[in-house]
Every structure is written in C-alpha cells, then in structure tokens.
Amino acid sequence: MHSLISKSTIQKKSKEFGFDIIKITDPKIHKKDQHYIKDFLENDFHGDMDWLKKNLERRVSPKKLWPDVKSIIVLGVNYGPNHDPMKNLENEEIGNISVYARGNDYHDVIKKNLKKFGRWIVNQTNSEIKVFIDTAPIMEKTIAQKAGLGWQGKHTNLVSRDYGSWLFLASIFTNLELESDKEGINHCGNCNNCIEICPTDAFTEPYKLDARKCISYLTIEHKGIIPSHLRSKIGNRIYGCDDCLAVCPWNKFAKESNEIKFKQKNQTELYDLKKLSLLNDNNFRKMFSKSPIKRIGRNRFLRNVLIAIGNAKLKDAKYHINKNIFDESPIVRGAAIWALNQITEGEELDKIKKLSLSKEKDPDVIKEWIEL
C-alpha cells in the first residue's frame, strides 16, 4: 500500500537535492523512437558501442528492464559553462576537452543526490524505485523529451528552452502512478547550425548521426586507430566535441551551473599538449582521478593528444613525440609516428621510421597510421 504524496511535493523536494528540472512520464517508448534506434544499429552507426545492441529489447521497453515500473521521474542537472566552450579551439597548443568533462565526473556528483532523493520518495510513499544515471539500457534523451524536459534537436542531443544544450540527465523508475507532464515540443525550426558546423560531417541528415564519424565517439568510445581521413578534422579536440551543442541558438537562455564540482579546472596546467603527451599511466590516473576522462585510459588519451600535436604541427614537440615512439601501447606508438610525420621531413623522418619499424613487434600497426 502506497502513501499518498502529491506530484508537486515531489517536484519541489527535488530542488533540495540539487536538481534543476524535474518532469514525469509513463514508461512507454514511442514506436518511431524504437524504429530510430533499430535503424541506427542496422546501419552500424554505433561503431564500437556494442553495448547498445546487447540490451536492445530492454532499451526500447522500460518495462522489460523493470516490469513494475509505472512512472518515470526524469531529472536534469545544469552544467552550463561560464565561458565560450569553443574558445580553446583557437589555441592549437592546448587540448580542447568537452565541457561536461572539465570538472568532476558527473556520475559521481549526481548519483549521491539521486540516491538520497530516491530514499526520500521511498520513505514518504512506501513505494519501490530504481535509480539510473547513464549506466543502464535506457533511452534517456527520448524519455526526457517525452517527459517534457526539452526535445531532441537535429544533432540528436536534448535541447532545453531554459538550459540550452547543457543538461545532465538522471531518472527514477517508480511503481507509483504519477501524473505525466506534456511531451516536449520541437523548436529547431529551420535552423541547421548544428549540422553545418560538424567538422567531420557526421550527420547523414537532420536527426541522424553516424557515430563512427563523430569526434566525441572517435576520441572517447573508439578503442583503436582513428581513420586517417578524419584525423586532421579532429584538430586539437582531445576528449569529446561540443561544436554542435555550442552553436545552438537556444543557448542564449542557458545559465551557468551552480555546481562547483562541474567547474573548469586550471586550463594552462591541464590542457598543455606537450605536458599531456608525457603522462605515464600512474600520472594520468592521478591527474584525472575524479574526471570522466579517466574512463578511457591513458593510451587512448595519449593517442588523442598526439593527433592534436600533429594537427598543430608543433615543431618544438619533437622531443615529446619521440618519447612515445617506443611506448608499450601500439596505438600510442602509431599515433606518435603519425604526429612526427606531420612535422618532420627528409632524412630525419626516414631514420625514425626505419628505427621504429625495426623495433616494432607488429609493423602493420605503423603501416595503418602512415603510408610507407
């Protein structure tokens, strides 16, 4: 038996736990949204993200994830920056990191409050809940639109009239029957800013993304060698890309986040490409101990850093590149050779290529990075 509690009481209480926006919906996914993700997977747009396929049936049906769910409480936390997210792109000697990863890992920051809020609901109502933040097979953006937090723009990300592009999402599944909010209305209109700015032309058409060409995917999810025709387009983006988010006109209504743990850390120290290229595994873990960047590991991160150095043609970074030519990781070794290939010519480059190949256990690794 559930104790009665009003929807407005739940919504007001959410503010005390650090949530900026809260809406409620039922656990049904529209057929068009089910079709969208199936089409996305059938076209192999997901690349290395095999986890999207593994739990597809539960992803398109929340009731298969938890049969008792009757309502979904969808929550948003603003992480709006206090600076121009694309400013770092102007300085090639520093790496550009996506806004969401410039502070502490949002999973850790939000999860604590999410659990506390969930316990409050249980104590008040004697109900059952399950809490999720970006770790379960849930179509979060689709559910957020259905609940009315915003709408999925042409770049496939959620857009809010109140917070622009900058919302972290979380959800509470409950067996309470709560009144649903109105679904979000699409306000993109004729604007195509997000499509037109994409450096790699990752959008096959509005609302359709080929993740295999997306810089966020390439620098975060992709585990191996980044295709040669996309490397120069990555520029100095070493973790994620905010271009399609940053140019959205709805950001004029965005607000700076109140959460200090999401604030940008010391840019000069953290983003210097030459310094970052010398990180060993231990130093990498220390530097990014509370950051989502830690998840991709030192080797993938250095791959990204070395590509950025190559794109910037930093001739004074030869020492830093050479330190990585005989690294234990093949993707670091290959990226180092590629970077050197961008800034070195003639006999010096030939000598390094021959030396690296003579010591390379798997010469094909180098050959996949550069033409020999």
Protein Blocks (a to p, Z undefined) as FASTA:
>chain_A
ZZdddfklmmmmmmmnopabdcdddfbdcfklmmmmmmmmmnopnmmmlmlmmmmmmmmo
mklmommbmbdcdddddfbdfbdfklmmmmmkbccddfklmmccfklmmmmmmmmmmmmm
mmmnopacdddehkaccdfklmmmmnopaccdfkopacdfklomaccddddddfbdcddd
dddddfklmafklmmmmmnlpafbghiacfklpmklmmmmpmbdcdfklmmmnmmafggj
fklmmmpmklmmpccdfblklpccdfklmmmmklmmmpcfklmmmmmmmgcklmnojmlm
mmmmmmmmmmnopaklmmmmmmmmmgfblklmmmmmmmmmmmggcjllmmmmmmmmmmmm
blmlmmmmpcZZ
